[in-house]
Amino acid sequence: MGLFDMFKKPSKPAALGVSAPAGTLLAPVTGKAVSLSEVSDPVFSSGAMGKGCGVLPEGDTVYAPAAGTLSAIGAPNFHALGMVCDDGAEVLIHIGVDTVEMKGEGFTVFGSKGAHVSAGEPLIKFSSEKIKAAGHDDVVIMAITNSDDLSSVELTAPGAIEAGKPVVSYAQ
């Protein structure tokens, strides 16, 4: 690795080539899906940010859980993003606990605010090693922030999950 290779932005991973059925969110990362009540961040585990799931990551790329428009990118820290799914579900994906303190170190964003994305499109690449080295939990949290407007939100696939596979279902 040359001196300037340290400054290269990681290349964008390939899209997963999937689509999310109506009322379904796909796993944003490969790992172990858990109930939000099991994540270590009390703001999310209490349900204050909505219903959804956590994924204890084995992968290093967050993919779009459905088709929609990116409504927020956690710039300059890049540890979180918001999206409005085409059916109106508002989704927040937050990588790690207290990772805002990392000031973007270990995160690379591939999307931009206002961009329309397809399910399975890569959005953020992250380093679990850097997150853990900074003393943080690397759980990837996915919450439907307008879940109070929905009749139900359910974790449908707890346990081992691959990115791009159905993990949460919801009904309007």
N, C-alpha and C positions, 0 to 999 in steps of 0.2 A: 504494500500500500504506500503510495507516494504522499508527500506532504499535502497536496491539494485534494487528495481523495477524502480527507477528513471533512472537507467543507461541501462535498457533493450532497445534494438532496437525494434521499433514497428513491429509486425508481418506483413508479406507481405499479402496484400489483395488478394482475388481470382481474376483470370483473368475474363474478361467479357464474353468470349466465343463468340466473334463476328469476322467478317472479313470485310475488307474495299473493296468495289468494285473498279475496276480500275479507276483512276482519282478522287478518293474521300479520304478526310481526315475525320476521325471520331472525335467527340468532345472529347478532352482530359480529361475533367472534367465536372461534372454536374453543371449547373448554367444557366446564361443568356448570349447567344452569341450576340456579338456586332461587328460592323465594326471596323477594326483596327484604322480608323480615329477617333474613339471615346475613345481610351485608353489614359491615362494621360501621357504616356511616349512619348515625341516628336520624338525620334528616330524611334519608331515603328509607331506612328500615321502618320508620314510623308511618310511612305512607304519606307524609306531608307533601312530597313532590309528585304523588300519583302512584298508581299501581304498575307493576311490570315484573322485572326479574333482574337478577345479577348473573354474570357469567364469570367464573374463576377461569381466567384465560390460559389456554395452551398456545394459541396463535398470537400474532403480533399485529394484525390488521383488523380494524373495525370496518365492516361493510354496512351499507344502507339496509335497514331491516324491511323496507318497503319502498315503493316509488313515492316521491314527494319532493318538496322544495326545502332547501336548507334555509332555515330562518335565523340561525345564529351560529357563529363559530367562536369558540372561546379564545379569541385573539386578545393578547399576544401569547397566551399560555397554551392554547391548542389542546387542552385536556378534555374538552366537552364540545358538544354541538347540539343544536336543536333542529328539528325538521317538522314540517307539516305534511303528513301523508296525503295523498291525493283524495282519500276519503274523509279527511278532516281530523284524524287523530294527530295530536301534537306530542311528539316524542323527543325526550331528552336522553342523550347518551353521554355518560360521564365516565371517564377512564380513571380508575383509582380513587382513593380517598385522600383528601387534602393535597392532591397533586397540583393545585393552583400554585402552591409554594415552589414548584419546580421551574416556573417561569418559561415553560415551553421546552425545556431540556428533555430530550427523549421522545418528542412528538413531532410528526410530520403530517400536515394536512394536505389533502388532495382536492378538496372541494372549496367552493366559495359561497358566501352568503348570497341568496337569491337564485342559486343554480338549481335546476331540476335534476334529480338523480333517479336512476332506476334501482330496483331492489338488487342487492348483490354488488353494487358498485363500491369500490374501495373509497373510504372517506378519510381515515386517519391510520397511520402506522405508528406504533408505540413500542417502547422498550420496557418490558417487565423488569429486566435486570436493573435498569436505571431507576425505575419507580421503587423497587425493593431496596436498592442501595441508598436511596434517599429516605428510607424508613417508612414508606407508605405501602398500604394494601393496594394491589393491582387489579382488584375486581372491576369488571366493566359493568356499569349499571345502565339499564334501559328502563325508563319510566314514561308512561303515558300521562303527561301533565294535565290533560283535560279528562282524566278518567272519571271524574264526578259527572261528566256529561254523557257517559256511556252506561249502558245497562249492565254490562259485565266485562271484566278483564280477568283472564285466567292464564296461569303458567301451565302450558299443556305438555311440555316435554322436560321435566326435571331430570337432572343427571347429565351424562355425557351427551354433548351436542356438537354438531359441525356447523360452522358458519354457513348461513344460507338455508338452514333447515327450519321449519316452523317451530316456534318456541312459546309464543304468546298469542292467545286469541281474544278478540273483543267483539262486542255487539253494540250497535248504535242505540 
